[in-house]
């Protein structure tokens, strides 16, 4: 497993939060995810294909997702609805798109974002594809990024 592909996603997440959400975030120690934890309330997921296959997900507790999208939009979002879903999907899309530029050797294509909303849901990894979990901390709350990519 080549874990060098994780750094472009970490850097893209930091840059996206700084530029789009005007928030500094601090990555924690990247680790191999052990199922079935952690669990989340809101996740934006992008599929990756090309010379590597997998996905990236950015996942939040509900309150952190609401604060993040509220700050990004410049207006308070208080309920889970279309604004939250669209905002989380857009964040995931920007992160994946920016990271893709630094992974040209894989000739990646990215899917449209999918957003999963559900109390304490778990993102399961595809069999045979290891998942790297990177926790992040910010003034808006903690969240996680999961990168699962099987390289050839």
Phi and psi in degrees as a GROMACS rama.xvg file:
@    title "Ramachandran Plot"
@    xaxis  label "Phi"
@    yaxis  label "Psi"
@TYPE xy
-95.627  105.594  UNK-2
-87.1019  -0.202594  UNK-3
-61.0742  -22.2517  UNK-4
-69.8906  -13.7294  UNK-5
-74.7475  -36.171  UNK-6
-57.3124  -41.8542  UNK-7
-60.0596  -32.8446  UNK-8
-72.5665  -38.0907  UNK-9
-63.7632  -50.1133  UNK-10
-62.5265  -39.5408  UNK-11
-65.2018  -38.2314  UNK-12
-63.936  -45.8998  UNK-13
-60.1129  -47.7921  UNK-14
-63.9415  -41.6563  UNK-15
-62.6844  -44.4782  UNK-16
-66.4659  -37.4099  UNK-17
-67.4327  -45.3267  UNK-18
-82.9232  -42.6502  UNK-19
-90.9639  -28.8832  UNK-20
-116.322  -3.74472  UNK-21
51.7021  45.0608  UNK-22
-135.818  131.815  UNK-23
-82.4488  134.64  UNK-24
-125.199  152.858  UNK-25
-120.44  120.889  UNK-26
-75.1417  144.537  UNK-27
-91.8853  -167.671  UNK-28
-75.1398  124.696  UNK-29
-67.3802  142.194  UNK-30
-145.821  156.4  UNK-31
-71.9225  127.07  UNK-32
-71.8222  134.214  UNK-33
-111.099  122.812  UNK-34
-63.705  153.345  UNK-35
-101.087  20.5988  UNK-36
-106.899  159.762  UNK-37
-81.7019  176.155  UNK-38
-116.1  160.437  UNK-39
-138.019  172.827  UNK-40
-110.139  -31.2913  UNK-41
-140.706  127.98  UNK-42
-134.786  135.573  UNK-43
-104.931  125.416  UNK-44
-124.528  134.177  UNK-45
-123.385  128.851  UNK-46
-81.6777  145.623  UNK-47
-123.067  135.35  UNK-48
-142.916  165.717  UNK-49
135.1  -136.328  UNK-50
-78.6244  5.01624  UNK-51
-146.545  149.249  UNK-52
-129.883  147.045  UNK-53
159.198  -143.613  UNK-54
-159.296  162.592  UNK-55
-126.234  141.038  UNK-56
-134.419  139.655  UNK-57
-116.512  122.403  UNK-58
-130.472  143.411  UNK-59
-136.374  153.335  UNK-60
-67.8361  154.609  UNK-61
-53.5639  -47.6624  UNK-62
-64.9547  -37.3351  UNK-63
-69.0411  -39.6283  UNK-64
-61.6338  -45.6265  UNK-65
-61.992  -44.0151  UNK-66
-64.8771  -40.5556  UNK-67
-64.9771  -49.6745  UNK-68
-68.2793  -36.8488  UNK-69
-58.758  -45.3205  UNK-70
-68.062  -38.5148  UNK-71
-63.9923  -41.8396  UNK-72
-83.4852  -15.9112  UNK-73
74.2624  21.3355  UNK-74
-149.536  148.576  UNK-75
-75.4753  126.705  UNK-76
-106.004  122.088  UNK-77
-108.635  -17.3018  UNK-78
-127.761  154.277  UNK-79
-74.6913  119.535  UNK-80
-165.551  -162.031  UNK-81
-59.7999  -37.2436  UNK-82
-62.5207  -42.6361  UNK-83
-65.851  -47.5536  UNK-84
-60.4426  -47.4198  UNK-85
-62.6578  -41.5545  UNK-86
-64.6534  -45.3062  UNK-87
-66.6057  -39.7457  UNK-88
-61.5408  -41.2041  UNK-89
-66.0827  -41.0163  UNK-90
-60.7816  -47.0874  UNK-91
-61.0044  -41.6264  UNK-92
-63.639  -43.7594  UNK-93
-64.7713  -44.9914  UNK-94
-60.0256  -48.488  UNK-95
-63.9126  -43.5035  UNK-96
-63.0754  -42.6471  UNK-97
-68.5049  -40.4447  UNK-98
-66.3944  -35.7757  UNK-99
-55.994  -35.8987  UNK-100
-59.3265  -29.0578  UNK-101
-95.8404  5.03717  UNK-102
-124.788  38.2565  UNK-103
-57.1208  -31.7564  UNK-104
-63.0623  -20.3574  UNK-105
-90.0142  -8.73002  UNK-106
48.1927  52.403  UNK-107
-74.2809  143.684  UNK-108
-114.053  144.176  UNK-109
-116.111  144.699  UNK-110
-83.3906  171.818  UNK-111
-66.7192  151.208  UNK-112
-71.7908  144.629  UNK-113
-113.726  139.993  UNK-114
-118.925  127.338  UNK-115
-108.652  126.366  UNK-116
-124.496  123.003  UNK-117
179  134.989  UNK-118
-58.1604  124.565  UNK-119
53.549  42.9533  UNK-120
-76.3969  160.004  UNK-121
-120.873  136.689  UNK-122
-92.9506  117.378  UNK-123
-90.8808  141.215  UNK-124
-83.4266  149.803  UNK-125
-72.7306  139.059  UNK-126
-58.0157  132.48  UNK-127
86.6698  -2.37704  UNK-128
-116.693  109.943  UNK-129
-67.3428  147.967  UNK-130
-116.003  128.259  UNK-131
-98.8782  126.933  UNK-132
-104.841  127.974  UNK-133
-121.961  112.618  UNK-134
-79.9485  148.325  UNK-135
-128.696  149.216  UNK-136
-124.07  145.492  UNK-137
-156.072  174.376  UNK-138
-66.2586  -18.6105  UNK-139
-86.0667  -15.1474  UNK-140
130.413  178.856  UNK-141
-92.2022  152.335  UNK-142
-155.429  175.269  UNK-143
-133.54  154.428  UNK-144
-123.249  133.366  UNK-145
-119.087  126.993  UNK-146
-119.274  120.304  UNK-147
-122.037  113.088  UNK-148
-144.344  120.954  UNK-149
-98.0833  113.798  UNK-150
-95.268  153.864  UNK-151
